[in-house]
Amino acid sequence: MKLLHLDSSILGAYSVSRQLSAEIVAREITLHPGIEVIYSDLAADAALHLSGAHMAVRQGAALESTSLSNDIAKGDAYVEELIAADIVVIGAPMYNFSIPTQLKAWIDRVAVAGKTFRYGANGPEGLLSQSKKLIIAASRGSVYSAGTPAAAYEHHDSYLKVLMSFLGIVDITVIRAEGLAFSPEAKETAIKQALSEIAALAA
């Protein structure tokens, strides 16, 4: 088995999403001894944002530079890692009601027509295996869960769920710690709740 672990927080050791994603990976290792873990820190080693130059190369244009060539190779590796993974763990903090730009750059490189989805007679179809499992470690300063006053502002884990289901993943779990900025006590309570949910994850 293979597990793909992605972090995207810019906060390093201060990041709650990184703390939670690491705990999720540790839990999955316990549940699946011997599982191979592939790790990418998207904040420390971010791909370039998708550009016209990237698209031109995909259409057959000559490579403009070594940096572009290396970045295209990085994006190709992202796709292969995602396809090969049995379990995907994504650490995703909320920034300005959505995901970090570094994580969006990764998404723009793995949502590739003909590789992870395709358009057919009946519309788009995800090509990733439906046996693949996705676990999202989400962190938020405020509270945006369904039924709360700020729910309409949430374009964070809901976006990730829609995008990854579009690519074919149907087994999606969200471990969420929110209200982290309210007070030290609220933060501690939210993290404890998230950790208890991680401890209850089943194989």
BAVO-240196 format. One record per residue: residue number from 1; residue in one letter; x, y, z of N, C-alpha, C in turn. Coordinates in nm, 2 decimals. Layout:
<rs>
- NUM/A/X/Y/Z/X/Y/Z/X/Y/Z
...
</rs>
This chain:
<rs>
- 1/M/0.08/-0.12/0.00/0.00/0.00/0.00/0.09/0.12/0.00
- 2/K/0.03/0.23/-0.05/0.10/0.36/-0.06/0.01/0.47/0.00
- 3/L/0.07/0.56/0.07/0.00/0.68/0.13/0.07/0.80/0.08
- 4/L/0.00/0.89/0.03/0.05/1.02/-0.01/0.01/1.13/0.09
- 5/H/0.11/1.19/0.15/0.09/1.29/0.26/0.13/1.43/0.21
- 6/L/0.03/1.52/0.21/0.06/1.66/0.16/0.03/1.75/0.27
- 7/D/0.12/1.85/0.29/0.10/1.96/0.38/0.11/2.09/0.30
- 8/S/0.03/2.19/0.35/0.03/2.31/0.27/0.03/2.44/0.36
- 9/S/0.03/2.42/0.49/0.04/2.54/0.58/0.17/2.61/0.57
- 10/I/0.17/2.74/0.58/0.29/2.82/0.58/0.35/2.84/0.72
- 11/L/0.28/2.78/0.82/0.32/2.81/0.96/0.42/2.72/1.02
- 12/G/0.46/2.62/0.95/0.56/2.53/1.00/0.52/2.46/1.13
- 13/A/0.60/2.47/1.23/0.58/2.40/1.36/0.46/2.45/1.43
- 14/Y/0.41/2.57/1.39/0.29/2.63/1.46/0.16/2.59/1.40
- 15/S/0.17/2.51/1.29/0.05/2.47/1.22/-0.03/2.36/1.28
- 16/V/-0.16/2.39/1.30/-0.25/2.28/1.35/-0.28/2.18/1.24
- 17/S/-0.30/2.22/1.11/-0.32/2.13/1.01/-0.21/2.03/0.99
- 18/R/-0.09/2.08/1.01/0.03/1.99/1.00/0.03/1.89/1.12
- 19/Q/-0.01/1.94/1.24/-0.01/1.85/1.35/-0.12/1.74/1.33
- 20/L/-0.23/1.78/1.28/-0.34/1.68/1.26/-0.30/1.58/1.14
- 21/S/-0.25/1.63/1.03/-0.21/1.54/0.92/-0.11/1.44/0.97
- 22/A/-0.01/1.48/1.05/0.09/1.39/1.10/0.03/1.28/1.18
- 23/E/-0.07/1.32/1.27/-0.14/1.22/1.35/-0.22/1.13/1.27
- 24/I/-0.28/1.18/1.16/-0.36/1.09/1.07/-0.26/0.99/1.01
- 25/V/-0.15/1.03/0.96/-0.05/0.94/0.89/-0.01/0.84/1.00
- 26/A/0.02/0.88/1.12/0.07/0.79/1.22/-0.04/0.68/1.25
- 27/R/-0.17/0.73/1.25/-0.28/0.63/1.27/-0.29/0.53/1.15
- 28/E/-0.27/0.58/1.03/-0.28/0.49/0.91/-0.16/0.39/0.91
- 29/I/-0.05/0.44/0.96/0.07/0.34/0.97/0.04/0.23/1.07
- 30/T/-0.03/0.27/1.18/-0.07/0.17/1.28/-0.17/0.07/1.22
- 31/L/-0.26/0.13/1.14/-0.37/0.04/1.08/-0.31/-0.04/0.97
- 32/H/-0.21/0.01/0.90/-0.16/-0.06/0.78/0.00/-0.07/0.80
- 33/P/0.05/-0.16/0.88/0.19/-0.18/0.90/0.26/-0.20/0.76
- 34/G/0.37/-0.13/0.74/0.45/-0.15/0.62/0.40/-0.06/0.51
- 35/I/0.30/0.02/0.53/0.26/0.11/0.42/0.37/0.21/0.39
- 36/E/0.38/0.23/0.26/0.48/0.33/0.21/0.43/0.47/0.21
- 37/V/0.50/0.56/0.27/0.45/0.70/0.28/0.54/0.79/0.19
- 38/I/0.47/0.86/0.10/0.53/0.96/0.01/0.49/1.10/0.07
- 39/Y/0.58/1.19/0.10/0.55/1.31/0.16/0.59/1.43/0.08
- 40/S/0.50/1.53/0.06/0.53/1.65/-0.01/0.49/1.77/0.08
- 41/D/0.58/1.86/0.10/0.55/1.99/0.17/0.53/2.09/0.07
- 42/L/0.41/2.12/0.03/0.38/2.21/-0.08/0.41/2.35/-0.05
- 43/A/0.42/2.39/0.08/0.46/2.53/0.12/0.61/2.55/0.10
- 44/A/0.69/2.45/0.14/0.83/2.46/0.13/0.88/2.44/-0.01
- 45/D/0.81/2.36/-0.09/0.86/2.33/-0.23/0.74/2.33/-0.32
- 46/A/0.69/2.45/-0.34/0.57/2.47/-0.42/0.59/2.46/-0.57
- 47/A/0.49/2.41/-0.64/0.50/2.41/-0.78/0.46/2.55/-0.83
- 48/L/0.51/2.59/-0.95/0.47/2.71/-1.01/0.32/2.71/-1.04
- 49/H/0.26/2.83/-1.03/0.12/2.83/-1.07/0.10/2.81/-1.22
- 50/L/-0.01/2.74/-1.26/-0.03/2.70/-1.39/-0.03/2.83/-1.48
- 51/S/0.03/2.82/-1.59/0.05/2.94/-1.68/0.02/2.91/-1.83
- 52/G/0.02/3.01/-1.91/0.00/2.99/-2.05/0.12/2.91/-2.11
- 53/A/0.24/2.93/-2.05/0.36/2.85/-2.10/0.34/2.70/-2.07
- 54/H/0.29/2.67/-1.95/0.26/2.53/-1.92/0.16/2.47/-2.03
- 55/M/0.06/2.54/-2.05/-0.04/2.49/-2.15/0.01/2.48/-2.29
- 56/A/0.10/2.57/-2.33/0.16/2.57/-2.46/0.24/2.45/-2.48
- 57/V/0.32/2.41/-2.37/0.40/2.29/-2.38/0.32/2.17/-2.40
- 58/R/0.21/2.16/-2.33/0.11/2.05/-2.34/0.06/2.04/-2.48
- 59/Q/0.05/2.15/-2.55/0.00/2.15/-2.69/0.11/2.13/-2.79
- 60/G/0.24/2.10/-2.74/0.34/2.07/-2.83/0.45/2.18/-2.85
- 61/A/0.44/2.29/-2.78/0.53/2.40/-2.80/0.67/2.36/-2.73
- 62/A/0.77/2.42/-2.78/0.91/2.40/-2.72/0.91/2.45/-2.58
- 63/L/0.99/2.39/-2.50/1.02/2.44/-2.36/1.10/2.57/-2.36
- 64/E/1.05/2.66/-2.28/1.12/2.79/-2.28/1.24/2.80/-2.19
- 65/S/1.24/2.72/-2.09/1.35/2.73/-1.99/1.36/2.60/-1.91
- 66/T/1.48/2.59/-1.84/1.50/2.47/-1.76/1.41/2.47/-1.64
- 67/S/1.38/2.59/-1.59/1.28/2.60/-1.47/1.14/2.55/-1.51
- 68/L/1.10/2.59/-1.63/0.97/2.54/-1.67/0.97/2.39/-1.69
- 69/S/1.08/2.34/-1.75/1.09/2.19/-1.77/1.09/2.12/-1.64
- 70/N/1.16/2.17/-1.54/1.17/2.10/-1.41/1.03/2.11/-1.34
- 71/D/0.96/2.22/-1.36/0.83/2.23/-1.30/0.72/2.14/-1.37
- 72/I/0.73/2.13/-1.49/0.64/2.03/-1.56/0.67/1.89/-1.52
- 73/A/0.80/1.86/-1.50/0.83/1.72/-1.44/0.77/1.71/-1.30
- 74/K/0.78/1.81/-1.22/0.72/1.81/-1.09/0.57/1.78/-1.09
- 75/G/0.50/1.85/-1.18/0.36/1.83/-1.20/0.33/1.69/-1.24
- 76/D/0.41/1.64/-1.33/0.39/1.50/-1.38/0.41/1.40/-1.26
- 77/A/0.50/1.43/-1.18/0.53/1.34/-1.06/0.41/1.35/-0.96
- 78/Y/0.35/1.47/-0.95/0.23/1.48/-0.86/0.12/1.39/-0.91
- 79/V/0.10/1.39/-1.04/-0.01/1.31/-1.10/0.02/1.16/-1.07
- 80/E/0.14/1.11/-1.09/0.17/0.97/-1.07/0.16/0.93/-0.93
- 81/E/0.20/1.02/-0.84/0.19/0.99/-0.69/0.05/0.98/-0.65
- 82/L/-0.04/1.07/-0.70/-0.18/1.06/-0.67/-0.24/0.94/-0.72
- 83/I/-0.21/0.90/-0.85/-0.27/0.78/-0.91/-0.23/0.66/-0.83
- 84/A/-0.10/0.65/-0.79/-0.05/0.53/-0.72/-0.09/0.52/-0.58
- 85/A/-0.13/0.63/-0.51/-0.17/0.62/-0.37/-0.30/0.55/-0.34
- 86/D/-0.29/0.47/-0.24/-0.42/0.41/-0.19/-0.49/0.50/-0.09
- 87/I/-0.41/0.57/-0.01/-0.46/0.67/0.08/-0.40/0.80/0.06
- 88/V/-0.48/0.91/0.06/-0.42/1.05/0.05/-0.46/1.13/0.17
- 89/V/-0.36/1.19/0.23/-0.38/1.27/0.35/-0.34/1.41/0.31
- 90/I/-0.43/1.51/0.33/-0.40/1.65/0.29/-0.42/1.74/0.41
- 91/G/-0.31/1.80/0.45/-0.32/1.91/0.56/-0.36/2.04/0.49
- 92/A/-0.47/2.09/0.53/-0.53/2.21/0.46/-0.58/2.31/0.56
- 93/P/-0.51/2.42/0.59/-0.56/2.53/0.67/-0.65/2.61/0.58
- 94/M/-0.74/2.69/0.64/-0.82/2.79/0.57/-0.75/2.92/0.56
- 95/Y/-0.73/2.97/0.44/-0.68/3.11/0.43/-0.78/3.19/0.35
- 96/N/-0.83/3.30/0.40/-0.92/3.38/0.33/-1.04/3.30/0.27
- 97/F/-1.10/3.22/0.36/-1.22/3.14/0.33/-1.19/3.02/0.23
- 98/S/-1.07/2.99/0.19/-1.04/2.89/0.10/-0.91/2.82/0.14
- 99/I/-0.85/2.75/0.04/-0.73/2.67/0.07/-0.61/2.76/0.03
- 100/P/-0.49/2.72/0.08/-0.37/2.79/0.05/-0.34/2.79/-0.10
- 101/T/-0.28/2.89/-0.15/-0.25/2.90/-0.30/-0.15/2.78/-0.34
- 102/Q/-0.07/2.74/-0.25/0.03/2.63/-0.28/-0.05/2.50/-0.30
- 103/L/-0.16/2.48/-0.23/-0.24/2.36/-0.25/-0.32/2.37/-0.38
- 104/K/-0.36/2.49/-0.41/-0.44/2.51/-0.53/-0.34/2.49/-0.65
- 105/A/-0.21/2.52/-0.64/-0.12/2.50/-0.75/-0.10/2.35/-0.77
- 106/W/-0.10/2.27/-0.66/-0.10/2.12/-0.67/-0.22/2.07/-0.74
- 107/I/-0.34/2.12/-0.70/-0.46/2.08/-0.77/-0.46/2.10/-0.92
- 108/D/-0.42/2.22/-0.95/-0.41/2.25/-1.10/-0.32/2.17/-1.18
- 109/R/-0.23/2.10/-1.11/-0.14/2.01/-1.18/-0.18/1.86/-1.18
- 110/V/-0.28/1.83/-1.09/-0.32/1.69/-1.09/-0.46/1.67/-1.15
- 111/A/-0.53/1.78/-1.17/-0.66/1.77/-1.24/-0.63/1.79/-1.39
- 112/V/-0.60/1.67/-1.45/-0.55/1.67/-1.59/-0.65/1.58/-1.67
- 113/A/-0.71/1.64/-1.77/-0.80/1.57/-1.86/-0.72/1.45/-1.92
- 114/G/-0.78/1.33/-1.92/-0.72/1.22/-1.98/-0.64/1.14/-1.89
- 115/K/-0.61/1.20/-1.77/-0.53/1.12/-1.67/-0.60/1.10/-1.54
- 116/T/-0.66/1.21/-1.48/-0.74/1.19/-1.36/-0.89/1.22/-1.38
- 117/F/-0.93/1.27/-1.50/-1.07/1.28/-1.53/-1.08/1.28/-1.68
- 118/R/-1.20/1.26/-1.73/-1.22/1.27/-1.88/-1.36/1.32/-1.90
- 119/Y/-1.38/1.38/-2.02/-1.51/1.41/-2.06/-1.57/1.31/-2.16
- 120/G/-1.69/1.26/-2.13/-1.75/1.16/-2.22/-1.88/1.21/-2.27
- 121/A/-1.96/1.12/-2.33/-2.09/1.15/-2.38/-2.18/1.21/-2.28
- 122/N/-2.16/1.16/-2.15/-2.25/1.20/-2.04/-2.19/1.30/-1.95
- 123/G/-2.08/1.37/-1.99/-2.02/1.47/-1.91/-1.89/1.42/-1.85
- 124/P/-1.84/1.49/-1.75/-1.71/1.45/-1.69/-1.72/1.32/-1.61
- 125/E/-1.61/1.25/-1.61/-1.60/1.12/-1.53/-1.46/1.12/-1.46
- 126/G/-1.46/1.09/-1.33/-1.33/1.08/-1.26/-1.26/0.95/-1.30
- 127/L/-1.13/0.95/-1.31/-1.06/0.84/-1.35/-0.98/0.78/-1.23
- 128/L/-0.97/0.84/-1.11/-0.91/0.78/-1.00/-0.99/0.67/-0.94
- 129/S/-0.92/0.57/-0.89/-0.98/0.45/-0.83/-1.08/0.49/-0.72
- 130/Q/-1.20/0.43/-0.72/-1.30/0.46/-0.62/-1.26/0.39/-0.49
- 131/S/-1.16/0.30/-0.49/-1.11/0.24/-0.37/-1.01/0.33/-0.29
- 132/K/-0.97/0.44/-0.36/-0.88/0.53/-0.29/-0.95/0.60/-0.18
- 133/K/-0.87/0.63/-0.07/-0.93/0.70/0.05/-0.86/0.83/0.07
- 134/L/-0.94/0.93/0.09/-0.89/1.07/0.12/-0.93/1.11/0.26
- 135/I/-0.83/1.16/0.33/-0.85/1.22/0.46/-0.80/1.36/0.46
- 136/I/-0.88/1.46/0.49/-0.85/1.60/0.49/-0.83/1.65/0.64
- 137/A/-0.72/1.70/0.67/-0.69/1.76/0.80/-0.71/1.91/0.79
- 138/A/-0.83/1.96/0.83/-0.87/2.10/0.80/-0.86/2.18/0.93
- 139/S/-0.80/2.30/0.92/-0.80/2.39/1.04/-0.85/2.53/1.00
- 140/R/-0.92/2.59/1.09/-0.98/2.72/1.07/-0.98/2.81/1.19
- 141/G/-0.96/2.94/1.17/-0.96/3.03/1.29/-1.09/3.05/1.35
- 142/S/-1.20/3.05/1.26/-1.33/3.07/1.30/-1.41/2.95/1.28
- 143/V/-1.54/2.95/1.29/-1.63/2.84/1.28/-1.72/2.86/1.15
- 144/Y/-1.71/2.76/1.06/-1.78/2.77/0.93/-1.86/2.65/0.90
- 145/S/-1.88/2.56/0.99/-1.95/2.44/0.97/-2.09/2.47/0.92
- 146/A/-2.15/2.37/0.86/-2.29/2.38/0.81/-2.38/2.41/0.93
- 147/G/-2.47/2.51/0.91/-2.57/2.55/1.01/-2.52/2.67/1.09
- 148/T/-2.39/2.71/1.08/-2.34/2.82/1.15/-2.36/2.95/1.07
- 149/P/-2.36/3.07/1.13/-2.38/3.19/1.06/-2.28/3.22/0.95
- 150/A/-2.16/3.17/0.96/-2.05/3.19/0.86/-2.04/3.08/0.76
- 151/A/-2.13/2.99/0.76/-2.12/2.87/0.67/-2.11/2.91/0.52
- 152/A/-2.18/3.02/0.48/-2.17/3.06/0.34/-2.04/3.11/0.30
- 153/Y/-1.95/3.14/0.39/-1.81/3.18/0.36/-1.71/3.07/0.34
- 154/E/-1.76/2.95/0.36/-1.67/2.83/0.36/-1.65/2.78/0.22
- 155/H/-1.53/2.80/0.16/-1.49/2.74/0.03/-1.36/2.67/0.05
- 156/H/-1.36/2.59/0.15/-1.23/2.53/0.20/-1.24/2.38/0.18
- 157/D/-1.27/2.30/0.29/-1.28/2.16/0.27/-1.39/2.11/0.18
- 158/S/-1.50/2.20/0.17/-1.61/2.16/0.08/-1.55/2.17/-0.07
- 159/Y/-1.47/2.26/-0.10/-1.41/2.27/-0.23/-1.32/2.15/-0.26
- 160/L/-1.24/2.11/-0.16/-1.15/1.99/-0.17/-1.24/1.86/-0.20
- 161/K/-1.35/1.85/-0.12/-1.43/1.73/-0.14/-1.49/1.73/-0.28
- 162/V/-1.54/1.84/-0.33/-1.60/1.85/-0.46/-1.49/1.82/-0.57
- 163/L/-1.38/1.88/-0.56/-1.27/1.86/-0.66/-1.23/1.71/-0.66
- 164/M/-1.20/1.66/-0.54/-1.15/1.52/-0.54/-1.25/1.42/-0.58
- 165/S/-1.38/1.44/-0.55/-1.49/1.35/-0.60/-1.50/1.37/-0.75
- 166/F/-1.48/1.49/-0.80/-1.48/1.51/-0.95/-1.37/1.42/-1.01
- 167/L/-1.26/1.39/-0.94/-1.15/1.31/-1.00/-1.18/1.16/-0.97
- 168/G/-1.28/1.13/-0.89/-1.32/0.99/-0.88/-1.31/0.94/-0.73
- 169/I/-1.26/1.02/-0.64/-1.25/0.97/-0.50/-1.38/0.99/-0.43
- 170/V/-1.44/0.88/-0.38/-1.57/0.89/-0.31/-1.56/0.87/-0.16
- 171/D/-1.45/0.81/-0.12/-1.43/0.78/0.03/-1.35/0.89/0.09
- 172/I/-1.42/0.99/0.14/-1.36/1.12/0.19/-1.40/1.14/0.33
- 173/T/-1.30/1.16/0.42/-1.32/1.20/0.56/-1.26/1.33/0.59
- 174/V/-1.33/1.42/0.66/-1.27/1.54/0.70/-1.25/1.55/0.85
- 175/I/-1.13/1.57/0.90/-1.10/1.59/1.04/-1.08/1.74/1.05
- 176/R/-1.17/1.80/1.13/-1.17/1.95/1.13/-1.15/2.00/1.27
- 177/A/-1.06/2.10/1.28/-1.04/2.18/1.40/-1.07/2.32/1.37
- 178/E/-1.18/2.38/1.42/-1.21/2.52/1.39/-1.24/2.60/1.52
- 179/G/-1.25/2.73/1.50/-1.26/2.82/1.61/-1.13/2.83/1.68
- 180/L/-1.02/2.81/1.61/-0.89/2.81/1.68/-0.84/2.95/1.72
- 181/A/-0.90/3.05/1.66/-0.85/3.19/1.70/-0.94/3.25/1.81
- 182/F/-1.04/3.18/1.86/-1.13/3.23/1.96/-1.06/3.26/2.09
- 183/S/-0.99/3.16/2.13/-0.92/3.17/2.26/-0.83/3.04/2.28
- 184/P/-0.73/3.05/2.37/-0.64/2.93/2.39/-0.72/2.81/2.43
- 185/E/-0.83/2.83/2.51/-0.91/2.72/2.55/-0.99/2.66/2.44
- 186/A/-1.04/2.75/2.35/-1.12/2.70/2.23/-1.03/2.62/2.14
- 187/K/-0.91/2.67/2.12/-0.81/2.60/2.04/-0.78/2.46/2.09
- 188/E/-0.75/2.46/2.22/-0.72/2.33/2.29/-0.83/2.23/2.27
- 189/T/-0.96/2.28/2.29/-1.07/2.19/2.28/-1.09/2.14/2.14
- 190/A/-1.07/2.23/2.04/-1.09/2.19/1.90/-0.99/2.08/1.86
- 191/I/-0.86/2.10/1.90/-0.76/2.01/1.87/-0.78/1.87/1.94
- 192/K/-0.82/1.88/2.06/-0.85/1.75/2.13/-0.96/1.67/2.07
- 193/Q/-1.07/1.74/2.02/-1.18/1.68/1.95/-1.13/1.61/1.82
- 194/A/-1.05/1.69/1.75/-0.99/1.64/1.62/-0.91/1.52/1.64
- 195/L/-0.82/1.52/1.75/-0.74/1.41/1.78/-0.82/1.28/1.82
- 196/S/-0.93/1.30/1.89/-1.01/1.19/1.92/-1.07/1.13/1.80
- 197/E/-1.11/1.21/1.70/-1.16/1.16/1.57/-1.06/1.08/1.50
- 198/I/-0.93/1.13/1.50/-0.83/1.06/1.43/-0.80/0.92/1.50
- 199/A/-0.80/0.92/1.63/-0.78/0.79/1.70/-0.89/0.69/1.67
- 200/A/-1.01/0.74/1.63/-1.12/0.65/1.60/-1.12/0.60/1.45
- 201/L/-1.03/0.65/1.37/-1.03/0.61/1.23/-1.01/0.46/1.22
- 202/A/-1.08/0.40/1.13/-1.07/0.26/1.11/-1.00/0.23/0.97
- 203/A/-0.96/0.11/0.96/-0.89/0.07/0.84/-0.98/0.07/0.72
</rs>
